[in-house]
């Protein structure tokens, strides 16, 4: 909401408190007089800059999260989480008293807190300026760098063409055999090699089967229904891809970017804010290591990935694959990156997905692994009770581990359970995408279990 709208919907007592805080001289008995005086004050550049500087002091992490959101409406629960490290509820009350937050239940009936659009934009400008002060920048950058532009879009078209004109059998887990995989990778503009083993999960449905770039490309194609993993054991191109081919290259690139952020923000919770900040700060070349230090708690480790691995491989490298940044090294081996013109064009607030509802996210306590183990990371009895209906408990304690097997699925179906309902349950409560081999095998177990039952019923009829 605009500042004028926030002020006009606030009650007169709220306006008086804001006016008293800043020592404004106007009639305290007229809402119109208070509204006009506050509007005038907040529209004075020097007044606003000084007020923001005082308000942000000592709240760097919270302000990073608040200013870089692509929305300006928050629930009380979300704000308590954002301000937890610097005062929690008391800071929310202080923000209302100083005019940074405005509570309202006018829209939808539920109480939300709004940051006026103009104030959020001004906070963001100050935040970006402070962020840049601590970074080493260069206008020239390294002599050699990698800029992939729209290569990912073109390689997706190559992949669809390959699948359409070749026979592509799938393993029992639903992945391509090495022969087809190697042929596909050799056709791409940006080269990757097949995986050589190692434990991988968390960054996509086929992340454990394919190298990073292809995994993203494949998962997008599957999600957008451009490809089908057929029940006949083969990979097929969709009969109608006209919606995809009807998009311009820029629109296709934007769709891939949004999918990446949606997919990777589960393991990297603050990914939308990080991408948003880089769009504002990386006009010049930035030192990669110093930028990671400045991002502080916006980038955290994720299981087998340490903080630097998340930053360099899961964020910077993937943004480069998407054509949003270019990356290079100088003669000393120091890594630098810079946003591209394509990145400036694509990374706009309306193109970035907002942070999902935190209440729903806290119910995502399952990590479904490619080996059919399901790790439970939180205490949600309703979730674990449902999980136990079609899995077996392998490890108890603070972190429980359940195993999904054909026998456990058969037991659950005998009790009236449905595989389709269990898959929906896993998708709803998993922190990261359900691995494709688990999804495909679970469906296959469901089919093979139904076939004997259908045979028995036909014999007795």
Secondary structure, 3 states (H helix, E strand, C coil): CCHHHHHHHCCHHHHHHHHHHHCCCCCCCCHHHHHHHHHHHHCCHHHHHHHHHHHHCCCHHHHHHHHCCCCCEECHHHHHHHCHHHCCHHHHHHHHHHCCCEEECCCCCCCEEECCHHHHHHHHHHHHHHHHHCCCEECCCCCEEECCCCHHHHHHHHHHHHHHHCCEEECCCCCECHHHHHHHHHHCCCCCCCCCCCCCCCCCCCCCCCCHHHHHHHHHHHHCCCEEECCCCEEEECCCCHHHHCCCHHHHHHHHHHHHHHHHCCCCCCHHHHHHHHHHHCCCEEEHHHHHHHHHHHCCCECCECHHHHHHHHHHHHHHHCCCEEEEECCCCCEEEEECHHHHHHCCHHHCCCCCCHHHHHCCCEEECCCCEEEECCCCHHHHHHHCCCCEEEECCCCEEEECCHHHHHHHHHCCCCHHHHHHHHHHHECCCCCHHHHHHHHHHHHHHHHHHHHHHHHHC
